[in-house]
Amino acid sequence: MMLPGHTKFTPDWHFGVWKIKWRQSDAECMEDIAYTVKASSRSGHNIPQRVNDPSRPVVFLNWKTFLENYFKLLKNITKYYHFRCTADEPGFLICREFCDSEEVRFNLLKARPEAGCLPTVKFIPPLDHLRQWYLYEKIAPFFINEVARDIVCPKPSIPK
C-alpha cells in the first residue's frame, strides 16, 4: 500500500535509472549532470532539459497566480483519496475519502480562462552578493575540478 500523496508512474522508473548512474559519477556542474542523465539510458529516453540552453529554452510560468483567478482551493484535500472529473461537468471535482465512501462534488471553477491565455513568465532573480560569497567561501573548497568550481562558485565581483 502506498502512502498518501505518493504516486507510481513511468517517469519514476526513468529517474531510478538515472540515479544509478548519478551515484557512480563525480559530476560537479550542470554540464556534468546533463551528461550523466544522457548516459544513463542506452535507448536515449533520459534527455536532460537544460535551463540556460539557448537552443532549447525552458520558460518558467507563474501558474499559481494564474490559476488563482480561475479556480477555488479545495479545503481539506488531504482527507480525500479518490478523485474523478468528467468532460460533461467542467470545473467539478468528485471526491471520495475511501473507495466505498459516498461521493462529494465540488465546483472549483470561478471563471473560464480565455482560449490560448497563458500565465506571465516568471523570471528567476540572480543570487544576491551574500549568497555568492557564501558559495565561494563555504562550498567552492569542496570541488575537485577547478573549472567546474569556477563555473558554479566563481569569486564574486562585488566586494563583501
Rosetta blueprint (number, residue, H / E / L):
1 M L
2 M L
3 L L
4 P L
5 G L
6 H L
7 T L
8 K L
9 F L
10 T H
11 P H
12 D H
13 W H
14 H H
15 F H
16 G H
17 V H
18 W H
19 K H
20 I H
21 K H
22 W H
23 R H
24 Q L
25 S L
26 D L
27 A L
28 E L
29 C L
30 M H
31 E H
32 D H
33 I H
34 A H
35 Y H
36 T H
37 V H
38 K H
39 A H
40 S L
41 S L
42 R L
43 S L
44 G L
45 H L
46 N L
47 I L
48 P L
49 Q L
50 R L
51 V L
52 N L
53 D L
54 P L
55 S L
56 R L
57 P L
58 V L
59 V L
60 F L
61 L E
62 N L
63 W H
64 K H
65 T H
66 F H
67 L H
68 E H
69 N L
70 Y L
71 F E
72 K L
73 L L
74 L L
75 K L
76 N L
77 I H
78 T H
79 K H
80 Y L
81 Y L
82 H E
83 F E
84 R E
85 C L
86 T L
87 A L
88 D L
89 E L
90 P L
91 G L
92 F E
93 L E
94 I E
95 C E
96 R E
97 E L
98 F L
99 C L
100 D L
101 S L
102 E L
103 E L
104 V E
105 R E
106 F E
107 N E
108 L L
109 L E
110 K L
111 A L
112 R L
113 P L
114 E L
115 A L
116 G L
117 C L
118 L L
119 P L
120 T L
121 V E
122 K L
123 F L
124 I L
125 P L
126 P L
127 L L
128 D L
129 H H
130 L H
131 R H
132 Q H
133 W H
134 Y H
135 L H
136 Y H
137 E H
138 K H
139 I H
140 A H
141 P H
142 F H
143 F L
144 I L
145 N L
146 E H
147 V H
148 A H
149 R H
150 D H
151 I H
152 V H
153 C L
154 P L
155 K L
156 P L
157 S L
158 I L
159 P L
160 K L
